[in-house]
Amino acid sequence: MTREIAAPLRTTATPTARTMRLGAWLNENARTIVLIAIGLSLVIGVGYSLVLGSQLRYFDEQVYVTLTRSMANGHGFTLDGHQATAYRPPGYIFLLLPAYLVSGGSILAMRLVGVLALTGSVWLAYLLGRRVHSPATGVLAAFVMACYPLLIYTATTLYPQVPALFLLLLMIETGMRALPADGVPGRRRLLMAVLSGLVGGLLTLTVPTFGLTAVGLILWLMWRQWATNRRIAWRTVAVFIIATAVLPAAWSARNEAQLHAFVPVSTNEGVNMLLGNSPHATADSGTNTDISTYEATAVQRKYPEVTLDRFYTYQALVWIKDNPGHAAVLYAEKVANNFSYTDSLATSAQHSSTQDLISGLSYYPILLLALARIALFRRFPLHPTEKMLIGVIGVNVLLLAVFFTRLRFRVPLDGLTIVLAASTITHLLLRKDDEKSQAAE
């Protein structure tokens, strides 16, 4: 009789079990991990800002510093110290002004406005990801946002896009807290509606294309509340609309008084539209587009600022009307160019193949994961907030292509794309929990 020796029982965790444990660990340690991400964002941003110092690499940065200096010196919103202008949206200048005043005009201090905005965005991405799916989603979104190269680069440059991302996320978060389903008392919900509206107004004055997003958020929140309580829905919407309109209305009144014309935000929409819709415009030409013929006509006719803006808008619309086929193809190309990893910059010294490589390797995996979230909607139904994020991204991609496209213009949308990508990963990590919760429902 042979004696069988029993082998010791070994339990090996399956890949599914290991991923489940990872997802559970992320959920359990979410707060600690997100605090690390916030610290990491600060260290990277401040460190890179110290390396850059007072160096201004782009023309737009010089313009923003000039406008901020003019405001600080009591000359108002002007580029030459005398003639009032509305050529640039004022929101970003309002954000830079306190840093300029406190620091005595330090470029480094103004650079830190973007760094702090990115750090705040890291925290808000965590809150948004937690709403969308789980704390693990928020943790992943926060960590990716803290390390995302394009966000770091843009945050340390005097550009309004990262502060706009912060305002966008803050508008969404405070707007969500105005919902009755969020468990917030009535007065506090109204306070959140006021705060969200004011942030939305400042966002509109910072990046005007997000004005449509602010209106869309108001309608979305009304739709979310309508089935629950129509009276509350109307009241919340009224508060939102009034709060959102306060800052743009005040700026419009300033423009009416000083420019003697109705200018809701700025007078550069016309030139931006012409740069993207004229005979020499291409999908990625941007400010390199040759519009010298139109400029010569404007100089000859001595158009003032507001008239010039309307002249450029009119010429762009005339070209679109006269060339509908070309304009349609160009528009489709600009939509596609929104997802590019590189720009054709006027200052080639600021452009390198290494930057392109880093940009492409960091962006496209995130974009593919976000698209996978949409593709998996049958297996993992989309949360209402995810639908809203997809709508915001889609509408703004289409809106940006009306004018001309730039990599940095897409930066705020990348923040929302990161949240969707993180949701894809955590749905797969925690899919058993998802299936149990769906079965329970």
Summary of the structure (lengths in Angstrom):
residues: 441
radius of gyration: 24.4
end to end distance: 57.0
largest distance: 111.4
contacts: 1456
relative contact order: 0.11
helix: 74%
strand: 0%
